[in-house]
Amino acid sequence: MKKTRKRALITGITGQDGSYLAEYLISRNYDVWGIIRRTSLDPLMRLKTIAHSPRLHLLYGNLRDSPAITRALKEAQPDEIYNLAAQSDVGISFKCPEETWEVNYAGAKRLIREAMRICPKARIYHASTSEMFGKTPPPQNELSAFAPVSPYGEAKLKAYRELVCGYRAKHKLFICSGILFNHESSRRGEHFVTRKTTLSLAHIKLGLQKSFALGNLEAKRDWGFAGDSVRAMHLMLQQKTPKDYVIATGESHTVREFVEAAAKELGMTIRWSGKGLREVGKDAKGRIVVRVDKKFFRPSEVRDLRGDASSARKELRWKSHTSFKQLVRMMVSADLKNVRQQMH
């Protein structure tokens, strides 16, 4: 008897992680349903490689709309659900805290409760975040204390404790979380610090921009490749029992180091001078290319994140395949290519 293909439902499918996960699942012979929001921008800009696949099915809706969630679950009848939809900008969460809570906590609750009713046997992956650790010093693992300092981290922590840990214990639901540290790619939103840096430097290299501004240059992050992270999400739902895992590279770098590495890929050298808000980064000719602007500082900053993913390596057999240098090179090359194409 021919085995039927697995069916997956992805919220946030048009985002960075959702697009890589959809590609990965389709490559593994899944039928994939995705919930997309109505937008004036092209919702398929990150899904171009699979946009015409007969295995991709897109449905309009969002986590604020219960009828849309119900309709998506009934149509997809998923074996696996990946909840990646979120208000994912930590800085914006300080300015729009209610929206952040509405999507990241209440929206997740709507989805999970409806999934329990409509497809109770479905396995659920819920995206958690290293921002839940907040002020806890590195290295952070599954046993580290949570101490979030942003509305984003707080909403994600409540969803994790109540909906993941709580429902798993109370309802015996197969639900788990990946506590993902920063993961980047050329598909990252242009307002995130890594992509803002690679895109701005590509413009500067080609003479289309003079400089750009950043916030805290000393913030340290564990930056990995989003394409590596989605493999871990899938692996978690293939286990016999649901369990949460930290997904990280185990290596951290400052924002300053990211800027320097990106510039190096473009044959540029950044020399720093000044202190605090007056610090600037200059190129070899002494022209200012990077400035520090207080408007990009967060009201409360997470200073140092570095994950310990030893449990994932041991139990899931997962590991990051992309080094920091390779990640930076990948992002710089993609942005340089895209900017050049836009010039012609």
N, C-alpha and C positions, 0 to 999 in steps of 0.2 A: 504493500500500500504506500502510495507516494505521501511523504510527509508535507503538510501544509507549511507555508512560510510563516515565520513569527511576525507579529504585528506590534508596532511600537507607536506611541503617541508622544510627541515632543511639544511642550510649551516653550516659547522663546526660540522657535526654530529659525527665525530670520536673524538672530544674533550671532556673534562669533562662535560660541560653543555649540549652539543649536545647528548651525550649518555644518560644522565639522562632524558632529555626531550623526546627523542625517546622512552625510556622505559615507561615514563608516558603517552605519547599519545597513544601508542599501548595498554596500560592497560585500556585506555578510548575508545577503539574500533576504533581508527584511522587507516587509511592506511598511512604509512610514507615513503616518499622519502628522500634520503639524498645524498648530493654531497660530494664525497670523492676525495682526491688527490692521485695520484700514489706515493707510498713511498716504500722503501726497508723494512721498519718495518711493522709489522702486523697492518693493518688499523682497524681491528676489535677487538683489544685487550680490548677496553672499551665497546664493544657491544656484548660480549659473551652471555649474558643472552637472547638476542633477535636475534642473528645472523641468526638463522634458522627459524625465524618467517615468515610466508607467507605474513605478512603485512608490512614487511620491504623491501624496494627496494633501492638499492645503485647504483649511477650513477657516473662515473668518470668525473671530471671537477674541476674548481676553479674559484674564482672571477676575475681572470685576463683574463679569456677566454670567450669572449662574445658568440661565437657559442655554447660552452658547457652550458652556462647559459640558452640560448634560448632553447636548446634541453631538458634540465632538466625541464624547466617550461612547455614546450609543452607536455612532457610525464607525468609529475605529475598532471597537471591541478589542482593545489592546491586551497583549500578553505582558507588555512592559510599558511603564509610563515614566517619562523623564521630565521633571518639572524644573525647567531652566529659566522660565520667565521671571523677570524681576525689574524693579527700579534699581539698576546696578551701579549707579554712580555714587560713591561714598560722599563726595563733596556736595552734590546736589541734595543728598538726604538731609543735610543740615538746613537747607533752604525749603525743602518740600517734605517735611517729616510725615505729614498725614498721608500723602500719596505713597511714600515709602512703606509705611505700615499697612496701608490698604492692599498693596500688591504683594509685598514680600511675606506678610503674615496672613491677613484675611483672605487674600487670593489663593494662597497655598491651601488654606483650610477648606475653602469651597471646593477646590479640585479634589483633594484627598477624600473628603467626606462623600462627594458624588461618586468617586471611583469605588469606594467601599460598597456603595449601593448598587451601582450598575455593573461593575466588573470586579467583584470581590477577590478573584484569584489573581488579578494583575499584580505584578511586582512593581514597586514604585521607587524611583530614585529622586531624591530631593536635593537640590544644590545648596550646600552650606558654604561657609566662607571663613578664611583665616581672620577676617575682621572681627569675628566673635572673640578671638583671643585678646585683642586690644592691647592693653598695657602689660600683659603677661610676657616676661622675658623669653627669648629664644634659647634653645630650640623648642618649638611647640609640637606636641603630639596629641593623641587621642585622650590622654589623661591630664593634660595641662588645664589649668584653671581658665575659665572664660571671664573676660573683663572688657567688654566692648565699650568704645568711647564715641560711637556715632549712632544716629537713628538707624542707619543701614545695618550695622552690626547688631544692634539691640533687637530689631525686628527679625533678623535672621536667627538670632539665638532663641527668641520665643518660639518661632516656628519649629526650630530643631528640637527644643525640649518638649514642647507640647505635642506637636504633630508627628515627629519622627520617633523620638524615644517614648513619648507618652502613648501614642496609638499602637506602637509595636508591642508595648507591655500590656496594655489594656485590651486591645482587640486582636492580638496575635497577627497583626498585619505584616506582610513582607514589605517593609519600607526601610530604606537606609539612606545615609547621606555621605557625600564626599565633601570633606572639609578642605576645599581647594585653596591653595595659595595662589598668588597672582599668576595668571597664565595669559600670554599675549600671542599676537600673530599680525599679519598684514591685514586681517579682517577686524582688528580691534577698532573701536570707535575713535574718531579723530580727536576727541577731547580728552581721552585718557593720556596720561603723561608719556607713556612709551611711544604711542603712535603719534602724538603731537610732536614729539622730539624727532622721530625719523622723518615725518612728513615735512616739518619745518626746515630741517637740515637739507633735505632734498631740494626744496624750493630755494634755499640760500645757495646751495652748490650751483644751481642753474641760473642764478642771478635774478630770481623772481621775488625774493624776499630779503630784507636786510637782517632782521633779528626776530627773536621770539622770547616770551617770558615764561618762567616757571615759578613754583613756590619753594617748598622745602627741599633743598638739594641734598640734605643729609638723611632723608628718610630711606630706610633700608628695606628692600623687598626681595622675596624669593620668587624670581621670575622664571616661569617655564613656558613651554609651547602648548597652546590650546589643543592642538591635534594629538598631543600625547595624553592630555588630561581626559579627553572623551573616551579613550580606551579603558581608562580606570572606571568610569561611570558604567560602562557596559559590563565589565568584569564583576562589579559588585552585585549586579542582578543575576549573575550566573552561578552564584554560590548556593550552598545548601541552606544556609541560615543568613538572615540579614544582619549586617554589621557596618558600622561607620568607620571610614578611613581618612586619615590625612593624606592628601596628594600634593607633593611638593618635590623640588629638586634637592633640597638640603643645602643650597648655596644661596647666599644673599649678596646684593650689591646696592649701592646707594644710587639715587637719581643722578647724582654727579657722574658716577662711573658709567651709567647707561648713556648719558650724553657724550662722554668722552669716547666710548666704544662705538657709538653710532657715527660720530664725526670721523673717527679713524677709518671706518669702512668707506668713507667718501674721500679719503685722502686729506682730511682736514685735521689740524691740531688745535685743541682748545687750551688756552692759557688763562687761568683765573687771577683776578685781582680785586681788591676791596674786600669788605666784610659785611655780613648781614644783608640788609636790604640794598646795600650799595655794591654788592658783589656783582661782577660781570664776567662773562667768558668771551675772550677775544680770539680771532683767528691769527694766522701767522703774520698777517699784514697789520695787525693791531686794530682791526675793525670789530666792534662789539656785535656778537651774534646771539648771546644768551644774556638775559637780564633776570633779576629776581624781583618779583612783584608780590606784595603782601596779600593781594586779593586772591592769590592761588594757594594761600595757606589755609588749612582747615582750622575751625575753632578748637578742635581737640585732635591732636595728631597721634597716630600709631607710629612709633619711631622705628621699630625693628621686628620684622617678621622673617623667620627662617624655619621651615617645617621639617619634621622628622617623619619620613614616610616609610620607616623600616617595617611596620606592620603590613603595609600594602605590598612592599617588595617580597616579604616572606610568604604572606597568605594568598595574595592575588597574583603573585609573580609579575607584578607591574613594575616598570621603571621608566624614568624619563629618558628618551633617546636623543634629545636635543640640548646641546650645551648652550650656555649663555651667549657665547660668541656666535654660535650658529644661529641662534634666535635673532640676535641683533642684525646679523648679515642678511638673513631672510627678510626682515622687515624693511631694512634700508633699501635692499635691491628692488623689492616690490614697489616701494614708494617712488624711488628714482625712475623706474620704468614707467609707472603710471603718470608721473608728472611730465616726463618727456613726451609721452603719447598725447597728453592734453595740449602740449605746445604746438603740435602739428595737426 
